[in-house]
Amino acid sequence: MAQKPYDTVRVNIQLPLVLKEEIEGYARAAKESVSEFFRIGALTRIDALRRAEQERRLVTAYEAMREARGAEGTDWVPVDLEGWE
């Protein structure tokens, strides 16, 4: 059965004590729970990784397009719009 976006699970992780205390301090200052702090952090990291992957794919596609154009050696060809209406 597929999980709904609001389904949650308990996760057990190990952290250095000093890191745990720092996280609790930042979460408290932001008036959020430690769970919310981790959720936001995880979503932020996932978003950054997705963006990096998308950028990598775009660069790969643009490079393939440039190679496909072959010996032209230019990305853009100037166009004279004079006389166009």
FENGIJO-V154633 format. One record per residue. PHI is phi in radians with two decimals (NA if undefined). OMEGA is omega in degrees with one decimal (* if undefined). D_CENTER is the distance of its C-alpha to the mean C-alpha in Angstrom with 2 decimals. Layout:
{{PHI OMEGA D_CENTER} {PHI OMEGA D_CENTER}}
This chain:
{{NA -178.7 27.79} {-1.25 177.5 24.22} {-1.40 174.6 22.79} {-1.44 -177.4 22.29} {-1.00 -176.5 19.14} {-1.64 174.4 21.39} {-1.17 179.9 22.85} {-2.19 175.7 22.35} {-2.34 176.4 23.36} {-1.51 -179.1 24.61} {-2.16 179.0 22.90} {-1.92 178.7 24.88} {-2.25 175.9 23.35} {-1.98 -179.8 25.19} {-2.34 169.2 24.46} {-1.08 -176.9 26.71} {-0.96 -178.4 28.86} {-1.09 177.9 28.01} {-1.20 178.8 24.25} {-1.03 -179.3 25.13} {-1.17 178.1 27.39} {-1.15 177.8 24.90} {-1.06 179.1 22.35} {-1.05 178.4 25.25} {-1.13 178.9 26.21} {-1.17 178.1 22.89} {-1.12 179.1 22.64} {-1.07 179.7 26.26} {-1.09 179.8 25.78} {-1.51 -179.0 22.98} {1.01 176.5 25.34} {-2.35 178.2 23.07} {-1.34 175.8 23.69} {-1.09 177.8 22.39} {-1.05 179.4 20.90} {-1.14 177.4 19.04} {-1.02 179.0 17.90} {-1.18 179.8 16.50} {-1.08 179.4 14.98} {-1.11 178.6 13.13} {-1.07 179.8 12.13} {-1.14 179.4 10.96} {-1.12 178.3 8.94} {-1.11 179.9 7.37} {-1.14 178.6 6.79} {-1.06 178.5 5.67} {-1.06 179.5 3.01} {-1.10 178.9 2.56} {-1.16 177.8 4.10} {-1.12 179.1 3.63} {-1.11 179.0 3.31} {-1.11 178.5 5.71} {-1.15 178.3 7.46} {-1.09 178.9 8.00} {-1.11 178.5 9.30} {-1.07 179.2 11.34} {-1.14 178.7 12.77} {-1.12 179.1 13.72} {-1.08 178.6 15.40} {-1.06 -180.0 17.17} {-1.16 178.8 18.35} {-1.12 177.7 19.60} {-1.13 178.0 21.38} {-1.15 178.1 22.97} {-1.13 179.7 24.14} {-1.12 178.2 25.66} {-1.13 -179.7 27.43} {-1.15 177.4 28.67} {-1.25 173.7 30.31} {1.23 -170.1 32.28} {-1.29 179.9 34.77} {-0.96 176.7 34.14} {1.29 178.3 31.96} {-2.18 176.7 30.61} {-1.46 -177.3 27.40} {-2.31 177.3 29.24} {-1.86 -179.4 32.87} {-1.12 -179.5 34.63} {-2.13 176.3 36.25} {-1.61 -176.7 39.45} {-1.63 -178.7 39.40} {-1.08 179.9 43.00} {1.56 176.8 45.05} {-1.40 178.7 42.21} {-2.11 * 42.80}}
